[in-house]
Amino acid sequence: MGFLSGKRAIITGLASNRSIAWGIAQALKAQGAELAFTYQNEKIQERVKKMSAEVGSQISLPLDVTNDDQIDRFFSDLSQHWENFDILVHSVAYAPADQLEGRYLDSINRDGFKIAHDVSSFSFSALAKAGRHMMNNGGALLTLSYLGAVRSLPSYNVMGLAKASLEANVRFMAFDLGPDGIRVNAISAGPIRTLAAAGIKGMRQMLTHVSEAAPLRRNVTIEDVGNAASFLVSDLASGVTGEVLYVDAGYNTVGMHLSPNQ
Ligand SMILES: NC(=O)c1ccc[n+]([C@@H]2O[C@H](COP(=O)([O-])OP(=O)(O)OC[C@H]3O[C@@H](n4cnc5c(N)ncnc54)[C@H](O)[C@@H]3O)[C@@H](O)[C@H]2O)c1
């Protein structure tokens, strides 16, 4: 019996077997959680359905987080399968490609700002707002952030602002939902080669840099993130809320980056 036995978890943001959501789904399943999945659109519906079956789930439902009706419909569709749930994993982010390259002030514009914040931050609170009536006491919400929330980086641009907003969202949601016995946390993951990451200019360079400069001298994997996630959403972390846990091989803790072989 795993430490998530008897817990029901919603996993958003599955797009491929490289998705962080996939690492989290596998880790939660390994600890005994029952899973339900969402998919953004019909293009990935079949893939998500197939992958959900691999981890024993028959539930995969459409959910575009920019659409309020779809958010409401999602929870009403889910209630046909589950009366309630314990865990929601928000692993969703997006900014138009032209926002994620070049100098910050050259790239940023009003539409890019709105879209990045809507999809990548507001959606976390929107899901909690629409779904909280189905959440069990002792439940946990988890989202995925990145170092760009607190440090400037090349190309990450407006997504850094959206992640800063997301981390503030974590703290405000934690304060709001604490009295209901619901915890809210984020994992700030190191760079991982996924579909979303492929849209960020200079990603390959960042992976090489982190693998040389991080204390563990490697990049993290979706398994590393999944294992930390399974702890944070479990009762083992019952006293932890409003936190951002770095799962980045220690990269954020280093004050001086060595050059290779040092
Ligand atoms: N890969 C990294 O280096 C890295 C590092 C730190 C944090 N993160 C974060 O992890 C999360 C997951 O990203 P990933 O790297 O696994 O990439 P991914 O491409 O596998 O996942 C991104 C997901 O967002 C979903 N999405 C985008 N717009 C959506 C919308 N409107 N409605 C519903 N879903 C939508 C996509 O369908 C996809 O499943 C994101 O929040 C990302 O910012 C990624």
The ligand as an SDF file (V2000), in Angstrom:
LIG
                    3D

 44 48  0  0  0  0  0  0  0  0999 V2000
    9.9170   21.7730  -18.8820 N   0  0  0  0  0  0  0  0  0  0  0  0
   10.5060   22.6330  -18.0740 C   0  0  0  0  0  0  0  0  0  0  0  0
   11.6940   22.9360  -18.2060 O   0  0  0  0  0  0  0  0  0  0  0  0
    9.7230   23.2380  -16.9380 C   0  0  0  0  0  0  0  0  0  0  0  0
   10.4170   23.7550  -15.8330 C   0  0  0  0  0  0  0  0  0  0  0  0
    9.6970   24.3360  -14.7860 C   0  0  0  0  0  0  0  0  0  0  0  0
    8.3160   24.3870  -14.8690 C   0  0  0  0  0  0  0  0  0  0  0  0
    7.6670   23.8670  -15.9460 N   0  0  0  0  0  0  0  0  0  0  0  0
    6.2090   23.9360  -15.9790 C   0  0  0  0  0  0  0  0  0  0  0  0
    5.6700   22.6450  -15.9650 O   0  0  0  0  0  0  0  0  0  0  0  0
    4.3520   22.7070  -16.4930 C   0  0  0  0  0  0  0  0  0  0  0  0
    4.1640   21.5900  -17.5080 C   0  0  0  0  0  0  0  0  0  0  0  0
    4.9630   21.8420  -18.6500 O   0  0  0  0  0  0  0  0  0  0  0  0
    5.8390   20.7140  -19.3640 P   0  0  0  0  0  0  0  0  0  0  0  0
    7.2200   21.2320  -19.3930 O   0  0  0  0  0  0  0  0  0  0  0  0
    5.5440   19.3790  -18.8080 O   0  0  0  0  0  0  0  0  0  0  0  0
    5.3540   20.8010  -20.8900 O   0  0  0  0  0  0  0  0  0  0  0  0
    4.1640   20.0790  -21.6780 P   0  0  0  0  0  0  0  0  0  0  0  0
    4.1460   20.7420  -23.0260 O   0  0  0  0  0  0  0  0  0  0  0  0
    4.3100   18.6230  -21.6540 O   0  0  0  0  0  0  0  0  0  0  0  0
    2.8800   20.4940  -20.8310 O   0  0  0  0  0  0  0  0  0  0  0  0
    2.2660   21.7470  -20.9600 C   0  0  0  0  0  0  0  0  0  0  0  0
    0.7780   21.4630  -20.9220 C   0  0  0  0  0  0  0  0  0  0  0  0
    0.0230   22.6800  -20.8910 O   0  0  0  0  0  0  0  0  0  0  0  0
   -1.1760   22.3810  -21.5560 C   0  0  0  0  0  0  0  0  0  0  0  0
   -1.8880   23.6040  -21.9230 N   0  0  0  0  0  0  0  0  0  0  0  0
   -1.4130   24.7100  -22.5550 C   0  0  0  0  0  0  0  0  0  0  0  0
   -2.4260   25.5790  -22.7660 N   0  0  0  0  0  0  0  0  0  0  0  0
   -3.5500   25.0240  -22.2250 C   0  0  0  0  0  0  0  0  0  0  0  0
   -4.9120   25.4210  -22.1230 C   0  0  0  0  0  0  0  0  0  0  0  0
   -5.3310   26.5710  -22.6360 N   0  0  0  0  0  0  0  0  0  0  0  0
   -5.7960   24.5820  -21.5050 N   0  0  0  0  0  0  0  0  0  0  0  0
   -5.3840   23.4010  -20.9900 C   0  0  0  0  0  0  0  0  0  0  0  0
   -4.1060   22.9580  -21.0570 N   0  0  0  0  0  0  0  0  0  0  0  0
   -3.2140   23.7680  -21.6920 C   0  0  0  0  0  0  0  0  0  0  0  0
   -0.7310   21.5990  -22.7860 C   0  0  0  0  0  0  0  0  0  0  0  0
   -1.8160   20.8670  -23.3690 O   0  0  0  0  0  0  0  0  0  0  0  0
    0.2940   20.6720  -22.1490 C   0  0  0  0  0  0  0  0  0  0  0  0
   -0.3130   19.4760  -21.7420 O   0  0  0  0  0  0  0  0  0  0  0  0
    4.1820   24.1210  -17.0400 C   0  0  0  0  0  0  0  0  0  0  0  0
    3.5480   24.9160  -16.0700 O   0  0  0  0  0  0  0  0  0  0  0  0
    5.6190   24.5760  -17.2110 C   0  0  0  0  0  0  0  0  0  0  0  0
    5.7530   25.9880  -17.1960 O   0  0  0  0  0  0  0  0  0  0  0  0
    8.3390   23.2910  -16.9810 C   0  0  0  0  0  0  0  0  0  0  0  0
  1  2  1  0
  2  3  2  0
  2  4  1  0
  4  5  1  0
  4 44  2  0
  5  6  2  0
  6  7  1  0
  7  8  2  0
  8  9  1  0
  8 44  1  0
  9 10  1  0
  9 42  1  0
 10 11  1  0
 11 12  1  0
 11 40  1  0
 12 13  1  0
 13 14  1  0
 14 15  2  0
 14 16  1  0
 14 17  1  0
 17 18  1  0
 18 19  2  0
 18 20  1  0
 18 21  1  0
 21 22  1  0
 22 23  1  0
 23 24  1  0
 23 38  1  0
 24 25  1  0
 25 26  1  0
 25 36  1  0
 26 27  1  0
 26 35  1  0
 27 28  2  0
 28 29  1  0
 29 30  1  0
 29 35  2  0
 30 31  1  0
 30 32  2  0
 32 33  1  0
 33 34  2  0
 34 35  1  0
 36 37  1  0
 36 38  1  0
 38 39  1  0
 40 41  1  0
 40 42  1  0
 42 43  1  0
M  CHG  2   8   1  16  -1
M  END
$$$$
